Structures are given as C-alpha cells and as structure tokens.
Amino acid sequence: MMPLLVFVFISIQLLFVAYIDFKTTKISNMWVVINFLFFVLLTFVYPQIYIWKFSAFLFSLAFLFVGFALFLMNIMGGGDSKYLASFYLLVPHSFQETVFLYLLYTTVIVGSSLLLFNAIKNFDNIVVLIRIGDVRGIKKIFGKKFTYAPVIFIAWMWFGWQNRLVLGY
C-alpha cells in the first residue's frame, strides 16, 4: 500500500515541477536532492514499504541510464531523466511497474497527439519539403522536444485515480 501522505506529496511536487518545466523547459537538480532526502526519511518512517534492496532501485537506475542515452540522442532532457530516476525512489517497489505502465501509456498518447497536431499544422510545408526532398526541413518540423514533467504529472494523476481504493482514499 502507498501512504496517502506520500501520494499527496508527490502530486503537489509534480504539479510544481510540471509547471516550472512547462514555463522554462528546465528541471532543477534541487528536486532530485529533495526526492533522495525524502526517500531516506521514508525508509525510516515506512521501513516495510521503502526498502534498501537492489530490486527497489531498478526503475531508478533504468531511467538514469536510458535517460542519459536518450539525452545523448537529443530525445530527452537531462533534467527529465534525473528527475524520473529520483521520482521512482518515492514510488513504493510494489507500484513501480504499474506507474511505469501509466507513464508509458501517457507518453504514447501525448506524443502521438503532438505528432498528429504538428503534422496537421504543418501539412502544406511537409508536402513541399517531401516534393523537394528536404529531409532536414522535415526533421526540423518533427524534431521538437516537448516538456516531459507534465506527462509524468498526468500519468501520476491517472495512476492515482485508477488505484484510489488501493491508495486508501
């Protein structure tokens, strides 16, 4: 079970992080430090839920390493991957896979919607670029990154709504 206090803390934090990321496209390392310190505190307050086992850190490590690779390929921001790694420290081990699935679904829905919107908005330009064979021009249209913290927030809210009985509210 996830303590309601933790769910609310993460929700409020994600709201702030998503807003700041949307406005500035930056996520401060301060949030990573806060999440780590909060995780340490949670291991004392809820030792049966927050454990120091390797399996509890798998998603955090995966987001750190995969996120770094995505950062190098200019797909994801460095702050996004660091934040996700620290965010997963706060998600109890028993919920990490479920939260990941909600995050994956939300990413696909938001990413596909933005891709479709971008294609419709730039349809005439895309047709011209295809006719003249300007691959670079097409990449410029579709190569824009989007802020990811709002996607994390949406996924977290969806997870909370769908699991509200399990979360105890």
Phi, psi and omega in degrees: 000148178257129177298136181301322179303319180292316179300315180294317179302312181296319180299313180294316179299315180297325177299314178295312182297317180297318180297313181295317179296320179295320182283321189245348187056031177227142173240120183292146174294345178303322181294325178296316179295315179301315181296320179295315179296320178295322177299314179301315178300317181296330178293335176273322183283319181233067185295339179280341182258317182255108189242155177262067175240150181304319182298333179288342182256002185298313181294321178299313180295320179298315179294327178294311184282314178293319177299321178295319177297318178293327176295316179297330178271006178062035179259322182230147177286152179297321179296323179298313183291320177295318180296316179300320178299316180284327177301317182291344172294329183275345179275121178306144184310320183292344180253353188300316181294319179296315178298321178300318179296318176298320178295319179296312179300314181296319178299316180296316181295310181293314180299316179295319179297315179294321178297313179296315179300316180296320179294318180293315182298323185251022187305311182299317178296319181297317179299314179297315181296324177294317181299322181268357177075029181271086181294322179299320178296321178293318178299323178296323180291316184263356184272013181278133176277157173241156180292134189263335181301320175299328177293318177298317179299313180299315180298319180295319179293319178298313177303313181298318180294314183290336184244025185299328178288322178292325181281348174088031174220000000 
